[in-house]
Amino acid sequence: AIFQLDIPRFLGQAVDHATGLLGGAKASQGAAEDALWAAAGLLIGAAILRGLFTMLHNYLGEAIGQRTAYELRLAYFEKLQRLSFSYHDHVHSGDLMTRGMLDIEGVRRFVEHGILRPILLVMLVVGGAYIYMGSDLVLGLLSLSFVPFALWRASVFRLKSRALWRILQERLSHLTRIMEENLGGIRVVRAFAGQDFEIQKFDESSAKALAVAIQRVGVRYANTSIMTYAYFLAMGLVLWVGGQKVLDGEVTVGELTQFLAFMTVLQMPIRQTGMVINGIARASVSGVRLFEILDIEPAVQDRPDAQNLEIKDGVLRFENVAFSYAGTPENDPGDVTIKEINFEVRAGQTVGIVGPPGSGKSTIAHLIPRFYDVTSGRITIDGQDIRDVTLDSLRAAVGVVQQDTFLFTSEIDANVAYGEPWAEQERVVSATESAQLHAYIENLPQGYDTIVGERGVSLSGGQRQRLSIARSVMLTPLFMVFDDSTAAIDAATEQRIRVALKEVTKERATIVISHRLPSLMHADEILFLDEGSIVERGNHDSLLAQNGRYRALYDLQAGLTENSGEAADG
Ligand code: ADP
């Protein structure tokens, strides 16, 4: 700013010396010529320094912007790793991705252009006013006469632009959501020939985003033009009034030149205010959207005084547990997903949970590693409420094999060893042997190095489930929960897995959830769940003797398999 403000001054002096040269006496010509050279030298020096500082300013602006974006991205991703399941239940991942990409970009641009440039503009205007008002008040005032007008336009523009950016970011989020859902459900789309429908849906959403984007661009350039007009008007006034003053002998040609040159210095920053304000408006919208996520306190997290779980006997106990996805069963008792759940499983034992779909079986599985916290009652491990221990130690002790399996785009062995990437190959192999997957992998051309594609598309449903079982048993957690994890596996293979796992789970406490009775008939206790409550319980024989729901289900399934021996494993 300082060097930019010096340039008009040196220019004015040079012009005055030059006019002196033209009209002055012969005797003073030498001195005037020297002064002209000196002014020209200063001018060049100031211009070079100005250029260097501008370069530095731009470099720093971009570098700080990039670093800020890097840190924000990392903080954002770290936050995503800690958000609780209940949050993910009602938020689209496409929306989270848009925030992580577009909104961080919005903040980055602001840091790049929106901080240093306004400071420079303010310094130029204030410094210019200070220097040049002193030389001629009227011309000084005239040359800055556009500033109040530009400020007013800028604030109007900022508000309009912010409102439009908010709508635009939401519409872009929506667009990402459509694309994400489309790619996730690509098989359904193709199977039902839904391409045209999907394209139309995308087109509509995209057109809506385009409309706002164009409106925003219109507002931006209209404002930039209005501000530039005001600026040139002020310049015209300076020229007109200044010209009169020169004729009247009140100011020299050099002084007038100085004012005009000063205004030229302001031209660039004034033109850039459109960009700057646009950036500020976008960043204020993007910042809100980002910090909405960054400021969330995860519903499930370590208590400040949380201790590591201490395992002594290995007893997991549900004590009068109720849970509602909505949070408060007291307010709406009809909303409770499970209630009055009491049971215990200890090392070496197996508890089976069976019941119709939607009865709350998976919900019970989700409560044990604290994917959700119980709404009332408590779950303890060796007497410690699981809400009082650290999540890391809890989740290390509890292995949940989930119903749907996610495979990372990576080698098979990296997928199996996801929980412990540095594990020896023997452990990986022994886990896949238990899960009855080893023989299949061995026969692949690349064996354990085979890359399983996006979402593991190259594996069948049953193979993916077996990989998922291997992934969990490899960690040898003390508590194992199998949540319908063999649903896609044929009965014979499942039986082999069960026999193999018997050895592995001998010392462990196991909970098996299944709709297929043979998967859990051998359990020490079986809970029959209906509408969130345990309606029957006991071991296989006592439940059969009760002649109730379990018996009916058993007869039905036994009839279906025609007593094919599937039930024989026990
Ligand atoms: P099951 O495993 O026995 O089929 P779930 O435990 O999955 O049953 O579901 C029990 C009930 O809770 C169902 O009515 C289901 O709609 C509901 N539910 C499951 N997951 C959620 C969730 N994330 N948010 C809200 N409700 C859910």
Residues whose N, C-alpha, C, O or C-beta is under 5 A from the ligand:
A	BS01	ADP	D89 Y325 T337 P356 P357 G358 S359 G360 K361 S362 T363
